Amino acid sequence: MLPFLYRRVLKPILFRFDPEAVHDAFVSLGEFLGRSGVGRGLVSSLYGYRGPDASVTVDGLRYRTPVVLAAGFDYNGRLLRILPTMGFGGVEVGSVTALPTPGNEPPRMRRMVRSRAIVVNKGLMNEGVEVISPRLAQTLAPSDFVVGVSIARSNREEAATEAGGIEDYARSLETLVQEDVGDFYTINISCPNVHGGENFAEPERLRKLLRRLGQVEHDRPVYAKMPINPPWEAFRRMGDVIEEAGLHGLVIGNLNKDYESALHQDEAPDSFQGGLSGLPCRERSTELVARSREAWGQRFTLIGCGGILSAEDALDKFRAGADLVHLISGMIFTGPHLMGEIAEAWAREIREGRLAASRGATGSRSSSSSK
Ligand SMILES: Cc1cc2nc3c(=O)[nH]c(=O)nc-3n(C[C@H](O)[C@H](O)[C@H](O)COP(=O)(O)O)c2cc1C
């Protein structure tokens, strides 16, 4: 019933409006509903996960389900109270930057409906770590709901140099650590919207960045958000640098910058800027998860992200070797029932032995944290 109502009633209405306006309205509504028990109960009665145990422990963090809201939706950290009632096991807040970032000129998002993709050109819009960190510190989320924070370089002139960029990332991490905020951190080295400047996906620069961030003392897992467009050899070199720096894992991956990969070019904006989410990310991200599992074995936690539009798409990521999945576009194109469907499918596959519990036991399945 809920999938039908979303597909036939709600989505056609929402898709008549500007995507950013719809996003902003949903964030305000979600924040409002999250403030009261009644609001949370209402959303939970519609979208709460009530299937068999789908909890999983990864790098010492217990997720109520293996489905996490990817970076870029709750970029100011306002939805911590409502997301646990929607089948999510966690959220990656951000990307957060050291300096408040106003973002690119609108339009910052455009739907390609038949291509099931969003053209994203947000320019890392967020209120900045000094505002977001205290907000996260003050918001109580359930203990089995994991709150990670994605850190990116401020999309501003001041952070465009190599040294300026490194210190900018470090300032965000230091602020979060000082305020004791975030269950894990993700270093976004792959945001396609950053204001010119040096690219931290380049191995030598990446090494310097990770060395500096490694000087910030804390005991949280750290992941790197990977680009999906580089050829495998370049991806592998980045992974080797990340391994050498002792990070816990990889989020694979970010938006697709290959605009030709959208199914229906006639839906494209006159000129592309930014990257594509959704379906154009699906095959490549799954392939990179599989190749990464093969290349680094159990050394890395792998988080599959990109084009998960059905429970089967998520299972493909798990079969390829993912420990968790992150998503945004599926919630928009398929509907908010998707997270519960994925959790249920995952729990069933684990129980029936069709998904290898390669990184721990079933049920409260745990993955090695001895990285
Ligand atoms: C509106 C929007 C904003 C995004 N902003 C960020 C961001 O700030 N940081 C980041 O690491 N990824 C960002 N992403 C990328 C997503 O985290 C994810 O990698 C990508 O959308 C692929 O997943 P999906 O197909 O499930 O949407 C954004 C995606 C969307 C749709």
The ligand as a Tripos MOL2 file, in Angstrom:
@<TRIPOS>MOLECULE
LIG
   31    33     1     0     0
SMALL
NO_CHARGES

@<TRIPOS>ATOM
      1 C1         21.5170   16.3360   -3.0270 C.3       1 LIG1
      2 C2         22.7890   15.5640   -2.8040 C.ar      1 LIG1
      3 C3         23.8280   16.1610   -2.0900 C.ar      1 LIG1
      4 C4         25.0150   15.4580   -1.8590 C.ar      1 LIG1
      5 N1         25.9960   16.0320   -1.0980 N.ar      1 LIG1
      6 C5         27.0670   15.2750   -0.7170 C.ar      1 LIG1
      7 C6         28.0100   15.7680    0.2150 C.ar      1 LIG1
      8 O1         27.8950   16.8850    0.7300 O.2       1 LIG1
      9 N2         29.0450   14.9590    0.5670 N.ar      1 LIG1
     10 C7         29.2210   13.7040    0.0440 C.ar      1 LIG1
     11 O2         30.1590   13.0090    0.4100 O.2       1 LIG1
     12 N3         28.3190   13.2150   -0.8450 N.ar      1 LIG1
     13 C8         27.2680   13.9620   -1.2270 C.ar      1 LIG1
     14 N4         26.3410   13.4490   -2.1080 N.ar      1 LIG1
     15 C9         26.5830   12.1150   -2.7130 C.3       1 LIG1
     16 C10        25.8330   11.0320   -1.9410 C.3       1 LIG1
     17 O3         26.3190   10.9070   -0.6330 O.3       1 LIG1
     18 C11        25.9900    9.6900   -2.6600 C.3       1 LIG1
     19 O4         27.3650    9.3670   -2.7180 O.3       1 LIG1
     20 C12        25.4420    9.7070   -4.0850 C.3       1 LIG1
     21 O5         24.2510   10.4680   -4.1540 O.3       1 LIG1
     22 C13        25.1470    8.2950   -4.5840 C.3       1 LIG1
     23 O6         24.1460    7.6930   -3.7950 O.3       1 LIG1
     24 P1         22.5960    7.6210   -4.2570 P.3       1 LIG1
     25 O7         22.5980    7.1150   -5.6660 O.co2     1 LIG1
     26 O8         21.9650    6.6960   -3.2780 O.co2     1 LIG1
     27 O9         22.0500    9.0030   -4.1660 O.co2     1 LIG1
     28 C14        25.1640   14.1460   -2.3810 C.ar      1 LIG1
     29 C15        24.1190   13.5700   -3.1080 C.ar      1 LIG1
     30 C16        22.9430   14.2550   -3.3110 C.ar      1 LIG1
     31 C17        21.8250   13.5810   -4.0840 C.3       1 LIG1
@<TRIPOS>BOND
     1     1     2 1
     2     2     3 ar
     3     2    30 ar
     4     3     4 ar
     5     4     5 ar
     6     4    28 ar
     7     5     6 ar
     8     6     7 ar
     9     6    13 1
    10     7     8 2
    11     7     9 ar
    12     9    10 ar
    13    10    11 2
    14    10    12 ar
    15    12    13 ar
    16    13    14 ar
    17    14    15 1
    18    14    28 ar
    19    15    16 1
    20    16    17 1
    21    16    18 1
    22    18    19 1
    23    18    20 1
    24    20    21 1
    25    20    22 1
    26    22    23 1
    27    23    24 1
    28    24    25 2
    29    24    26 1
    30    24    27 1
    31    28    29 ar
    32    29    30 ar
    33    30    31 1
@<TRIPOS>SUBSTRUCTURE
     1 LIG1         1 GROUP 0 **** ****
